[in-house]
Amino acid sequence: MTLIKSISGIRGTIGGTQGDNLTPIDAVKYAAAYGAWVKQQRNKDEYRVVVGRDARISGSMMQQLVMNTLVGMGIHVIDLDLSTTPTVEMAVMMEHADGGIILTASHNPKQWNALKLLNNKGEFLNADAGQEILDLAENADLEFAEVDDLGEIHRNDAYIDLHIDEILQLDLVNKEAIEKANLKVVVDGVNSTGGIAIPLLLEALGVQSVKLYCNPTGEFPHNPEPLKEHLGDLMEMVKDENADFGIVVDPDVDRLAFVDENGDMFGEEYTLVAVADYVLQHTPGNTVSNMSSSRALRDITRKRGGAYTASAVGEVNVVQMMKDTNAVIGGEGNGGIIYPELHYGRDSLVGVALFLSYLADVKMSVSALRKTYSPYFMSKKKIQLTPQINVDEILKGMASKYANEEVNTIDGVKIDFAENWVHLRKSNTEPIIRIYTEAATQEAADTLADAIILEIKAIAGI
């Protein structure tokens, strides 16, 4: 496996050789570089960094390594222990901390872990800041604190509750209406911290929850990416329990997907679409999603009188575009909701609360709500990378091949056809090329993706 260093953090598989995998030495190296970067941002007497983790098996080890490295840098640590990515982001803001680190590899399988790095606003680092940290890790002689200047670790277990309290205070979260709706929901927490946070939120909103895989052991019962092919148990339990719908999140709770009352996928792309529809009806304005997200958000935004903009892939890029366009809501089509009234980060908890408020408002089933939106279908495929594959040449070749179409090269290559589109890009989190397509039917989306894969393989000679 390869240690992946990008604006999405430092990510790799546990064990193996230093520099090739995410070993304890690598964890200390990049935590120290981040600590040095934090101290370069402002000249202060004391520095504080929030640290939390998802429930994956290596999390406790990684957290201890990271926290004690920061202590060795003379930085105080606010230890959230088991938490969610959006909760750590909220805690950075509420603590007025100098930064934050989440130990999570998001949707990756259990052998992976990562350091996700935040600035003092609780937002992911931009490319320049990320590069500064990588340079510090490779080139700088890092200076650690003397014994009288070591940092301290302060445990705080209250932040999931505080996060929920902040959500309940939002104007568009209608707790009274949700309680009256008398809803029953099945929650798949993939045995990570969503199994803690989502049921607590539902309880606070007066929703009956049925727990599925909500024990935070880190032993993922299925592939933790919240896609249809991984969610058979949730689909069956929704029907068996006669529930109103099902909720699934990824291990660090920044991706959100729904299953309707019939056990069918609502569609992770439509998580953002439905929540944005509700927000736009009450607070008209602009929206943003990334280039790999469905056209359905564009459609609903225009219907509600706003302007839609597509950003490069990556939360930091979406957030910056949202700020530039003064968007009232945005996110990513993989089920990531960013609601600036709370904070600038993908947050499944606020997504759940807003979706429940919408359901209580429209008084219709989840399947009926889904039918109110444009019927787009996506195919998401990938090609595993090898050292022999020249990604840049492949993307350049595809852009040239389709030069007569509408081509965007801001982030990989996106080709917009009249009735469908394809987006090709190298992943920031895995050694793969992602191929996203969208069309009016699933068959058309899959057919387009398969055809593009054959063309890529022809260019690459594989």
Secondary structure, DSSP 8 states (H G I E B T S, - for coil): ---EEETTEEEEEBSSSBTTBB-HHHHHHHHHHHHHHHHHH---S--EEEEEE-S-TTHHHHHHHHHHHHHHTT-EEEEEEE--HHHHHHHHHHHT-SEEEEE--TTS-TTEEEEEEE-TTS-B--HHHHHHHHHHHHH-------GGG---EEE---HHHHHHHHHHTSTT--HHHHHHHT-EEEEE-TTSTHHHHHHHHHHHTT-EEEEES-S-SS--SS-SS--GGG-HHHHHHHHHTT-SEEEEE-TTS--EEEE-TTS-B--HHHHHHHHHHHHHHHS--EEEEETTS-THHHHHHHHTT--EEEE-SSHHHHHHHHHHHTEEEEEETTTEEE-TTT-SSB-HHHHHHHHHHHHHHHT--HHHHHTTS---EEEEEEEE--TT--HHHHHHHHHHHTTTSEEE-SSSEEEE-SS-EEEEEE-SSSSEEEEEEEESSHHHHHHHHHHHHHHHHHHHT-
